[in-house]
């Protein structure tokens, strides 16, 4: 049973989520032979104030320019 956890900032649309789930499910089936009926995909939306990258919070990017 494949389990995939995707973490994104909340600026992703429902349509984009649907495409991600379909593409990842199809890819696991095509490349690894995994049964789509047993594939679980979770999309976690992480607020930019809770995500750090390159030493700063994403919510702070561009504020000091």
TITIBA-402328 format. One record per residue: residue number from 1; x negated, y negated, z of N, C-alpha, C in turn. Coordinates in Angstrom, 1 decimal, padded with zeros to 4 digits. Each point is the difference from the previous one (the first is absolute). Layout:
// residues N
num: NUM | n_px: X | n_py: Y | n_pz: Z | ca_px: X | ca_py: Y | ca_pz: Z | c_px: X | c_py: Y | c_pz: Z .
...
***
This chain:
// residues 65
num: 1 | n_px: -000.8 | n_py: 001.2 | n_pz: 000.0 | ca_px: 000.8 | ca_py: -001.2 | ca_pz: 000.0 | c_px: -000.9 | c_py: -001.2 | c_pz: 000.0 .
num: 2 | n_px: -000.1 | n_py: -000.7 | n_pz: -001.1 | ca_px: -000.8 | ca_py: -001.3 | ca_pz: 000.0 | c_px: 000.8 | c_py: -001.1 | c_pz: 000.7 .
num: 3 | n_px: -000.8 | n_py: -000.7 | n_pz: 000.7 | ca_px: 000.5 | ca_py: -001.2 | ca_pz: 000.7 | c_px: -001.0 | c_py: -001.2 | c_pz: -000.4 .
num: 4 | n_px: 000.6 | n_py: -001.0 | n_pz: -000.5 | ca_px: -000.7 | ca_py: -001.2 | ca_pz: -000.5 | c_px: 000.5 | c_py: -001.2 | c_pz: 000.8 .
num: 5 | n_px: -000.9 | n_py: -000.8 | n_pz: 000.6 | ca_px: 000.4 | ca_py: -001.2 | ca_pz: 000.7 | c_px: -000.7 | c_py: -001.2 | c_pz: -000.7 .
num: 6 | n_px: 000.9 | n_py: -000.9 | n_pz: -000.4 | ca_px: -000.5 | ca_py: -001.2 | ca_pz: -000.7 | c_px: 000.3 | c_py: -001.2 | c_pz: 000.9 .
num: 7 | n_px: -001.0 | n_py: -000.8 | n_pz: 000.2 | ca_px: 000.2 | ca_py: -001.2 | ca_pz: 000.8 | c_px: -000.2 | c_py: -001.2 | c_pz: -001.0 .
num: 8 | n_px: 001.0 | n_py: -000.9 | n_pz: 000.1 | ca_px: 000.0 | ca_py: -001.2 | ca_pz: -000.9 | c_px: 000.5 | c_py: -001.2 | c_pz: 000.8 .
num: 9 | n_px: -000.2 | n_py: -001.2 | n_pz: -000.5 | ca_px: 000.6 | ca_py: -001.2 | ca_pz: 000.6 | c_px: 001.4 | c_py: -000.1 | c_pz: -000.5 .
num: 10 | n_px: 000.9 | n_py: -000.7 | n_pz: 000.7 | ca_px: 001.4 | ca_py: 000.0 | ca_pz: -000.3 | c_px: 000.4 | c_py: -000.6 | c_pz: -001.4 .
num: 11 | n_px: -000.9 | n_py: -000.4 | n_pz: -000.8 | ca_px: 000.3 | ca_py: -000.7 | ca_pz: -001.2 | c_px: 000.3 | c_py: 001.0 | c_pz: -001.1 .
num: 12 | n_px: 000.3 | n_py: 001.2 | n_pz: 000.3 | ca_px: 000.2 | ca_py: 001.1 | ca_pz: -001.0 | c_px: 001.6 | c_py: 000.1 | c_pz: -000.2 .
num: 13 | n_px: 000.4 | n_py: 000.2 | n_pz: -001.2 | ca_px: 001.5 | ca_py: 000.1 | ca_pz: -000.2 | c_px: 000.4 | c_py: 001.4 | c_pz: 000.1 .
num: 14 | n_px: 001.3 | n_py: 000.2 | n_pz: 000.1 | ca_px: 000.6 | ca_py: 001.4 | ca_pz: 000.0 | c_px: -000.3 | c_py: 000.7 | c_pz: -001.3 .
num: 15 | n_px: 000.0 | n_py: -000.7 | n_pz: -001.1 | ca_px: -000.3 | ca_py: 000.6 | ca_pz: -001.3 | c_px: -001.4 | c_py: 000.5 | c_pz: 000.0 .
num: 16 | n_px: -000.9 | n_py: -000.8 | n_pz: 000.5 | ca_px: -001.4 | ca_py: 000.4 | ca_pz: 000.1 | c_px: -000.2 | c_py: 001.2 | c_pz: 000.9 .
num: 17 | n_px: 000.7 | n_py: 000.1 | n_pz: 001.1 | ca_px: -000.1 | ca_py: 001.1 | ca_pz: 000.8 | c_px: 000.5 | c_py: 001.3 | c_pz: -000.7 .
num: 18 | n_px: 001.2 | n_py: -000.1 | n_pz: -000.7 | ca_px: 000.5 | ca_py: 001.1 | ca_pz: -000.7 | c_px: -001.0 | c_py: 000.5 | c_pz: -001.0 .
num: 19 | n_px: -000.7 | n_py: -000.9 | n_pz: -000.8 | ca_px: -001.0 | ca_py: 000.4 | ca_pz: -000.9 | c_px: -001.2 | c_py: 000.7 | c_pz: 000.6 .
num: 20 | n_px: -000.4 | n_py: -000.5 | n_pz: 001.2 | ca_px: -001.1 | ca_py: 000.6 | ca_pz: 000.7 | c_px: 000.3 | c_py: 001.4 | c_pz: 000.4 .
num: 21 | n_px: 001.2 | n_py: 000.2 | n_pz: 000.6 | ca_px: 000.4 | ca_py: 001.3 | ca_pz: 000.4 | c_px: 000.1 | c_py: 001.0 | c_pz: -001.1 .
num: 22 | n_px: 000.5 | n_py: -000.5 | n_pz: -001.1 | ca_px: 000.1 | ca_py: 000.9 | ca_pz: -001.2 | c_px: -001.3 | c_py: 000.3 | c_pz: -000.6 .
num: 23 | n_px: -000.9 | n_py: -001.0 | n_pz: -000.2 | ca_px: -001.3 | ca_py: 000.3 | ca_pz: -000.6 | c_px: -000.9 | c_py: 000.9 | c_pz: 000.9 .
num: 24 | n_px: 000.1 | n_py: -000.2 | n_pz: 001.3 | ca_px: -000.9 | ca_py: 000.8 | ca_pz: 000.9 | c_px: 000.6 | c_py: 001.4 | c_pz: 000.1 .
num: 25 | n_px: 001.3 | n_py: 000.2 | n_pz: 000.0 | ca_px: 000.6 | ca_py: 001.3 | ca_pz: 000.0 | c_px: -000.4 | c_py: 000.7 | c_pz: -001.3 .
num: 26 | n_px: 000.1 | n_py: -000.6 | n_pz: -001.1 | ca_px: -000.3 | ca_py: 000.6 | ca_pz: -001.3 | c_px: -001.5 | c_py: 000.3 | c_pz: -000.1 .
num: 27 | n_px: -000.8 | n_py: -000.9 | n_pz: 000.5 | ca_px: -001.5 | ca_py: 000.3 | ca_pz: 000.0 | c_px: -000.4 | c_py: 001.2 | c_pz: 000.8 .
num: 28 | n_px: 000.6 | n_py: 000.1 | n_pz: 001.2 | ca_px: -000.3 | ca_py: 001.2 | ca_pz: 000.9 | c_px: 000.5 | c_py: 001.3 | c_pz: -000.7 .
num: 29 | n_px: 001.1 | n_py: -000.1 | n_pz: -000.7 | ca_px: 000.5 | ca_py: 001.2 | ca_pz: -000.7 | c_px: -000.9 | c_py: 000.3 | c_pz: -001.2 .
num: 30 | n_px: -000.4 | n_py: -001.0 | n_pz: -000.7 | ca_px: -000.8 | ca_py: 000.2 | ca_pz: -001.2 | c_px: -001.4 | c_py: 000.5 | c_pz: 000.3 .
num: 31 | n_px: -000.6 | n_py: -000.7 | n_pz: 000.9 | ca_px: -001.5 | ca_py: 000.3 | ca_pz: 000.3 | c_px: -000.2 | c_py: 001.1 | c_pz: 001.0 .
num: 32 | n_px: 000.9 | n_py: 000.2 | n_pz: 001.0 | ca_px: -000.2 | ca_py: 000.9 | ca_pz: 001.0 | c_px: 001.0 | c_py: 001.2 | c_pz: 000.1 .
num: 33 | n_px: 001.0 | n_py: -000.1 | n_pz: -000.9 | ca_px: 001.1 | ca_py: 001.0 | ca_pz: -000.1 | c_px: 000.9 | c_py: 000.0 | c_pz: 001.2 .
num: 34 | n_px: 000.1 | n_py: -001.2 | n_pz: 000.7 | ca_px: 000.9 | ca_py: -000.1 | ca_pz: 001.2 | c_px: 001.5 | c_py: -000.1 | c_pz: -000.4 .
num: 35 | n_px: 000.8 | n_py: 000.6 | n_pz: 000.7 | ca_px: 001.4 | ca_py: 000.0 | ca_pz: -000.2 | c_px: 000.6 | c_py: -001.3 | c_pz: 000.4 .
num: 36 | n_px: 000.6 | n_py: -000.8 | n_pz: -000.9 | ca_px: 000.6 | ca_py: -001.3 | ca_pz: 000.4 | c_px: 001.0 | c_py: 000.1 | c_pz: 001.1 .
num: 37 | n_px: 000.7 | n_py: 001.1 | n_pz: 000.1 | ca_px: 001.0 | ca_py: 000.2 | ca_pz: 001.1 | c_px: -000.6 | c_py: 000.1 | c_pz: 001.4 .
num: 38 | n_px: -001.3 | n_py: 000.2 | n_pz: 000.0 | ca_px: -000.7 | ca_py: 000.1 | ca_pz: 001.3 | c_px: -000.9 | c_py: -001.2 | c_pz: 000.2 .
num: 39 | n_px: 000.0 | n_py: -001.0 | n_pz: -000.9 | ca_px: -000.9 | ca_py: -001.1 | ca_pz: 000.1 | c_px: 000.7 | c_py: -001.2 | c_pz: 000.8 .
num: 40 | n_px: -000.7 | n_py: -000.4 | n_pz: 001.0 | ca_px: 000.5 | ca_py: -001.1 | ca_pz: 000.8 | c_px: -000.9 | c_py: -001.3 | c_pz: -000.2 .
num: 41 | n_px: 000.6 | n_py: -001.1 | n_pz: -000.2 | ca_px: -000.7 | ca_py: -001.3 | ca_pz: -000.2 | c_px: 000.6 | c_py: -001.0 | c_pz: 000.9 .
num: 42 | n_px: -000.8 | n_py: -000.6 | n_pz: 000.9 | ca_px: 000.4 | ca_py: -001.1 | ca_pz: 000.9 | c_px: -000.7 | c_py: -001.3 | c_pz: -000.4 .
num: 43 | n_px: 000.8 | n_py: -001.0 | n_pz: -000.1 | ca_px: -000.5 | ca_py: -001.3 | ca_pz: -000.3 | c_px: 000.2 | c_py: -000.9 | c_pz: 001.2 .
num: 44 | n_px: -001.2 | n_py: -000.4 | n_pz: 000.6 | ca_px: 000.1 | ca_py: -000.9 | ca_pz: 001.2 | c_px: -000.3 | c_py: -001.4 | c_pz: -000.5 .
num: 45 | n_px: 000.8 | n_py: -000.9 | n_pz: 000.4 | ca_px: -000.2 | ca_py: -001.4 | ca_pz: -000.3 | c_px: -000.7 | c_py: -000.6 | c_pz: 001.3 .
num: 46 | n_px: -001.2 | n_py: -000.6 | n_pz: -000.2 | ca_px: -000.7 | ca_py: -000.6 | ca_pz: 001.1 | c_px: -000.1 | c_py: -001.5 | c_pz: -000.2 .
num: 47 | n_px: 000.5 | n_py: -000.7 | n_pz: 001.0 | ca_px: 000.0 | ca_py: -001.5 | ca_pz: -000.1 | c_px: -001.4 | c_py: -000.5 | c_pz: -000.2 .
num: 48 | n_px: -000.2 | n_py: -001.0 | n_pz: -000.8 | ca_px: -001.4 | ca_py: -000.5 | ca_pz: -000.3 | c_px: -000.7 | c_py: -000.5 | c_pz: 001.3 .
num: 49 | n_px: 000.8 | n_py: -000.3 | n_pz: 001.0 | ca_px: -000.7 | ca_py: -000.5 | ca_pz: 001.3 | c_px: -000.5 | c_py: 001.3 | c_pz: 000.7 .
num: 50 | n_px: 000.3 | n_py: 001.2 | n_pz: -000.4 | ca_px: -000.4 | ca_py: 001.2 | ca_pz: 000.6 | c_px: -001.0 | c_py: 000.8 | c_pz: -000.8 .
num: 51 | n_px: -000.6 | n_py: -000.7 | n_pz: -001.1 | ca_px: -000.9 | ca_py: 000.7 | ca_pz: -000.9 | c_px: -001.2 | c_py: -000.8 | c_pz: -000.2 .
num: 52 | n_px: -001.2 | n_py: 000.5 | n_pz: 000.4 | ca_px: -001.2 | ca_py: -000.7 | ca_pz: -000.2 | c_px: -000.8 | c_py: 000.6 | c_pz: -001.2 .
num: 53 | n_px: -000.7 | n_py: -000.9 | n_pz: -000.6 | ca_px: -000.9 | ca_py: 000.4 | ca_pz: -001.1 | c_px: -001.1 | c_py: -001.0 | c_pz: -000.2 .
num: 54 | n_px: -001.2 | n_py: 000.5 | n_pz: -000.1 | ca_px: -001.2 | ca_py: -000.9 | ca_pz: -000.2 | c_px: -000.2 | c_py: -000.9 | c_pz: 001.2 .
num: 55 | n_px: 000.4 | n_py: 000.4 | n_pz: 001.2 | ca_px: -000.2 | ca_py: -000.8 | ca_pz: 001.2 | c_px: 001.0 | c_py: -001.0 | c_pz: 000.3 .
num: 56 | n_px: 001.1 | n_py: -000.1 | n_pz: -000.7 | ca_px: 001.1 | ca_py: -000.9 | ca_pz: 000.3 | c_px: 001.4 | c_py: 000.7 | c_pz: -000.2 .
num: 57 | n_px: 001.0 | n_py: -000.6 | n_pz: 000.5 | ca_px: 001.3 | ca_py: 000.5 | ca_pz: -000.2 | c_px: 000.5 | c_py: -000.4 | c_pz: -001.4 .
num: 58 | n_px: 000.7 | n_py: 000.9 | n_pz: -000.7 | ca_px: 000.5 | ca_py: -000.4 | ca_pz: -001.3 | c_px: 000.9 | c_py: -001.3 | c_pz: 000.1 .
num: 59 | n_px: 000.7 | n_py: -000.1 | n_pz: 001.1 | ca_px: 000.8 | ca_py: -001.2 | ca_pz: 000.1 | c_px: -000.8 | c_py: -001.3 | c_pz: 000.0 .
num: 60 | n_px: -001.3 | n_py: 000.1 | n_pz: 000.3 | ca_px: -000.8 | ca_py: -001.2 | ca_pz: 000.1 | c_px: -000.8 | c_py: -000.3 | c_pz: -001.3 .
num: 61 | n_px: 000.1 | n_py: 000.9 | n_pz: -001.0 | ca_px: -000.7 | ca_py: -000.2 | ca_pz: -001.2 | c_px: 000.4 | c_py: -001.3 | c_pz: -000.7 .
num: 62 | n_px: -001.0 | n_py: -000.7 | n_pz: -000.4 | ca_px: 000.3 | ca_py: -001.3 | ca_pz: -000.8 | c_px: 000.4 | c_py: -001.2 | c_pz: 000.9 .
num: 63 | n_px: 000.1 | n_py: 000.2 | n_pz: 001.2 | ca_px: 000.4 | ca_py: -001.2 | ca_pz: 000.9 | c_px: -001.2 | c_py: -000.9 | c_pz: 000.2 .
num: 64 | n_px: -001.2 | n_py: 000.4 | n_pz: -000.1 | ca_px: -001.2 | ca_py: -000.8 | ca_pz: 000.3 | c_px: -000.6 | c_py: -000.5 | c_pz: -001.3 .
num: 65 | n_px: 000.7 | n_py: 000.0 | n_pz: -001.1 | ca_px: -000.6 | ca_py: -000.5 | ca_pz: -001.3 | c_px: 000.3 | c_py: -001.5 | c_pz: -000.2 .
***
